[in-house]
Amino acid sequence: MALILSLETSTAVCSVALHDDGKLIAAAEMHKEQSHASKLAVLIDQAIKVAGLSLDTINAIAVAQGPGSYTGLRIGVSTAKGLCYALGIPLISIGTLSVMATQLKEQNIARACLCPMIDARRMEVYCQLFDYEMNELQHVEAKIIDDQSFRDHLMAHKILFFGDGASKCKSVINHPNAFFIDDVVPSAKALGVLGNQKFIKNEFEDVITFEPFYLKDFLIKKPASKEQVVANKLSQF
């Protein structure tokens, strides 16, 4: 028996799930931005209680590795690593975009390609392209979307675009083989299924050295000085 606790914090939705040998036995989630730090521990406690278990019965922790929200990933991974270290159990990581694609795989009766997208601001998204059997066609990338994006693949295949980065691309990716699905967010329910597959293969992370896959560096912009503000205004004349 493999009892796995899964944590998904890559986007605005924070979710937790418990799987027993890949079968979902409990789940909890919060659809509220910037709530991960205060609610993740609460959701873990809820799922554990619903399942009638205790933390010391967990065999492994699975966590979304990214890409996604810098803060959300940091909270999820640090929580997962802390639990693994305290309980002496292995850590499993799963790519967030793989989680999202897995969620649509069973519904993909048209056998279209799958392109999960996470918003990366402006016209940029974190994305990855899979065929209908979940074989990777394009690696994870931070992609600026224009009217030529995915053009070669769209000429040959239908593609389902989904995730919180997909809606802003509807008016740009204008092709008869492009289809957009709303309201798809990464879920710990799918994460746990993939986590169980890695558990069986003993594919674990180093609890000490593992870091989230941010894809892009997190940049902190320093506030401009009063002198710089004045200089910027003068330069406009």
C-alpha positions as CSV (number, residue, x, y, z in Angstrom):
1,M,0.0,0.0,0.0
2,A,1.3,3.5,-0.9
3,L,-0.5,6.3,0.9
4,I,0.5,9.6,-0.8
5,L,-0.3,13.1,0.3
6,S,-0.2,15.5,-2.7
7,L,0.1,19.3,-2.6
8,E,-0.7,21.5,-5.6
9,T,0.1,25.3,-5.2
10,S,1.3,26.4,-8.6
11,T,-1.6,28.8,-9.3
12,A,-4.2,30.8,-7.5
13,V,-6.0,27.5,-6.5
14,C,-4.5,25.6,-3.6
15,S,-5.4,21.9,-3.3
16,V,-4.5,18.8,-1.3
17,A,-5.3,15.2,-2.0
18,L,-4.7,11.8,-0.4
19,H,-4.4,8.7,-2.6
20,D,-4.1,5.0,-1.5
21,D,-2.3,3.1,-4.3
22,G,-3.4,5.7,-6.8
23,K,-7.1,5.7,-5.6
24,L,-8.4,9.1,-4.3
25,I,-9.6,8.8,-0.7
26,A,-9.8,12.5,0.3
27,A,-9.3,16.0,-1.1
28,A,-9.6,19.6,-0.1
29,E,-9.0,22.9,-2.1
30,M,-9.2,26.6,-1.8
31,H,-10.0,28.9,-4.7
32,K,-8.6,32.2,-3.3
33,E,-5.5,34.1,-4.4
34,Q,-2.7,34.6,-2.0
35,S,-4.2,32.1,0.5
36,H,-1.6,29.4,0.2
37,A,0.6,30.4,3.2
38,S,-2.4,30.5,5.6
39,K,-4.6,27.8,4.2
40,L,-2.3,24.9,3.0
41,A,-1.8,23.5,6.5
42,V,-5.5,23.8,7.1
43,L,-6.3,21.9,3.9
44,I,-3.8,19.2,4.8
45,D,-5.5,18.8,8.2
46,Q,-8.9,18.6,6.6
47,A,-7.9,15.9,4.1
48,I,-6.2,13.8,6.8
49,K,-9.3,14.0,9.1
50,V,-11.8,13.2,6.2
51,A,-9.7,10.1,5.5
52,G,-9.7,9.1,9.2
53,L,-5.9,8.9,9.2
54,S,-2.9,10.6,10.8
55,L,0.2,12.1,9.2
56,D,2.5,9.4,10.5
57,T,0.6,6.9,8.2
58,I,1.7,8.8,5.0
59,N,4.3,6.9,2.8
60,A,5.3,9.9,0.6
61,I,4.6,13.5,-0.3
62,A,4.0,14.5,-3.9
63,V,4.3,18.1,-4.8
64,A,3.9,20.2,-8.0
65,Q,7.4,21.3,-9.1
66,G,6.3,24.1,-11.4
67,P,6.3,26.2,-13.4
68,G,3.8,28.6,-11.9
69,S,3.5,31.2,-9.2
70,Y,6.9,31.8,-7.6
71,T,5.3,32.3,-4.2
72,G,2.9,29.4,-4.5
73,L,5.6,27.0,-5.6
74,R,7.9,28.1,-2.8
75,I,5.2,27.5,-0.2
76,G,4.2,24.1,-1.5
77,V,7.7,22.8,-1.9
78,S,8.9,24.1,1.5
79,T,5.8,22.5,3.2
80,A,6.4,19.2,1.4
81,K,10.1,19.1,2.2
82,G,9.4,20.0,5.9
83,L,6.9,17.1,6.1
84,C,9.2,14.6,4.4
85,Y,12.1,15.6,6.7
86,A,10.0,15.4,9.9
87,L,8.2,12.1,8.9
88,G,11.3,10.5,7.3
89,I,9.4,9.8,4.0
90,P,10.4,10.3,0.4
91,L,9.6,13.4,-1.7
92,I,8.0,13.1,-5.2
93,S,7.8,16.0,-7.7
94,I,5.6,16.3,-10.7
95,G,5.6,19.0,-13.4
96,T,2.6,21.2,-13.1
97,L,1.8,21.2,-16.9
98,S,1.9,17.4,-16.9
99,V,-0.7,17.4,-14.1
100,M,-2.9,19.7,-16.1
101,A,-2.6,17.6,-19.3
102,T,-3.4,14.4,-17.3
103,Q,-6.6,16.0,-16.1
104,L,-7.9,16.3,-19.7
105,K,-6.5,13.1,-21.1
106,E,-9.5,10.9,-20.4
107,Q,-11.9,13.6,-21.8
108,N,-9.9,13.9,-25.0
109,I,-12.1,11.8,-27.3
110,A,-11.0,13.8,-30.3
111,R,-7.4,12.6,-29.7
112,A,-6.3,16.2,-30.0
113,C,-2.9,17.4,-28.8
114,L,-2.9,18.9,-25.3
115,C,-1.4,22.3,-24.5
116,P,-1.7,23.4,-20.9
117,M,-0.9,27.1,-20.3
118,I,-0.2,29.0,-17.1
119,D,-0.3,32.8,-17.2
120,A,3.1,34.5,-17.1
121,R,1.7,38.0,-17.5
122,R,1.3,40.1,-20.7
123,M,1.2,37.8,-23.7
124,E,3.6,35.3,-22.2
125,V,2.6,31.8,-20.9
126,Y,4.3,28.8,-19.4
127,C,3.3,26.0,-21.7
128,Q,4.1,22.5,-22.9
129,L,2.7,20.5,-25.8
130,F,1.7,16.8,-25.6
131,D,0.1,14.4,-28.1
132,Y,-3.1,12.6,-27.0
133,E,-1.1,9.8,-25.4
134,M,0.8,12.3,-23.2
135,N,4.0,12.0,-25.3
136,E,5.9,15.3,-25.1
137,L,6.0,17.2,-28.5
138,Q,7.5,20.4,-27.1
139,H,9.4,21.0,-23.9
140,V,8.2,23.3,-21.1
141,E,8.9,26.9,-22.1
142,A,8.0,30.5,-21.4
143,K,6.4,31.5,-24.7
144,I,5.3,34.9,-25.9
145,I,2.2,34.2,-27.9
146,D,1.6,35.7,-31.4
147,D,-0.4,34.7,-34.5
148,Q,2.3,32.2,-35.6
149,S,2.5,30.3,-32.3
150,F,2.0,26.5,-32.7
151,R,1.3,27.1,-36.4
152,D,3.2,24.0,-37.6
153,H,1.4,21.7,-35.2
154,L,-2.0,23.3,-35.9
155,M,-1.6,22.6,-39.6
156,A,-1.4,18.9,-38.8
157,H,-3.4,18.4,-35.6
158,K,-6.2,19.7,-33.4
159,I,-4.9,21.3,-30.2
160,L,-6.7,21.8,-27.0
161,F,-5.5,24.9,-25.1
162,F,-6.4,25.3,-21.5
163,G,-5.3,26.7,-18.2
164,D,-5.4,30.3,-16.8
165,G,-3.0,31.4,-19.5
166,A,-5.1,30.1,-22.4
167,S,-8.0,32.6,-22.3
168,K,-5.9,35.6,-23.3
169,C,-4.6,33.6,-26.3
170,K,-8.0,33.0,-27.9
171,S,-8.0,36.1,-30.1
172,V,-4.4,35.6,-31.1
173,I,-4.2,31.9,-32.0
174,N,-6.8,32.0,-34.7
175,H,-6.9,28.7,-36.4
176,P,-9.7,26.1,-37.1
177,N,-7.7,23.4,-35.3
178,A,-7.3,25.5,-32.1
179,F,-9.9,24.8,-29.4
180,F,-10.0,26.5,-26.0
181,I,-11.3,24.9,-22.8
182,D,-12.1,27.2,-19.8
183,D,-11.8,26.7,-16.1
184,V,-9.0,24.1,-16.0
185,V,-6.6,24.5,-13.0
186,P,-4.0,22.1,-11.8
187,S,-5.4,19.8,-9.1
188,A,-3.8,17.6,-6.4
189,K,-6.2,14.9,-7.5
190,A,-4.4,14.4,-10.7
191,L,-1.0,15.1,-9.1
192,G,-1.5,12.1,-6.7
193,V,-2.2,9.7,-9.6
194,L,1.1,10.7,-11.2
195,G,2.8,10.6,-7.9
196,N,1.8,7.0,-7.3
197,Q,3.4,6.0,-10.6
198,K,6.7,7.6,-9.6
199,F,6.4,5.9,-6.1
200,I,6.2,2.5,-7.7
201,K,9.3,3.3,-9.7
202,N,11.2,4.7,-6.7
203,E,11.6,8.0,-8.5
204,F,12.3,10.3,-5.5
205,E,13.8,13.7,-5.0
206,D,16.6,14.7,-2.6
207,V,14.7,16.4,0.2
208,I,17.6,18.6,1.1
209,T,18.6,19.9,-2.4
210,F,15.3,19.9,-4.3
211,E,14.0,23.2,-5.6
212,P,10.9,24.3,-7.5
213,F,11.1,24.6,-11.3
214,Y,10.5,28.3,-11.6
215,L,11.5,28.4,-15.3
216,K,12.2,32.1,-15.1
217,D,14.1,34.0,-12.4
218,F,12.1,35.9,-9.9
219,L,12.9,39.6,-10.4
220,I,12.4,42.2,-7.6
221,K,12.1,45.6,-9.0
222,K,13.5,48.3,-6.7
223,P,11.3,51.4,-6.3
224,A,12.6,54.4,-8.2
225,S,14.2,57.2,-6.1
226,K,12.7,60.7,-6.1
227,E,15.5,61.9,-8.3
228,Q,14.9,59.2,-10.8
229,V,11.2,59.9,-10.9
230,V,11.9,63.6,-11.6
231,A,14.4,62.7,-14.3
232,N,12.0,60.4,-16.0
233,K,9.3,63.1,-16.1
234,L,11.8,65.7,-17.5
235,S,12.8,63.2,-20.2
236,Q,9.3,63.3,-21.5
237,F,9.5,66.9,-22.5
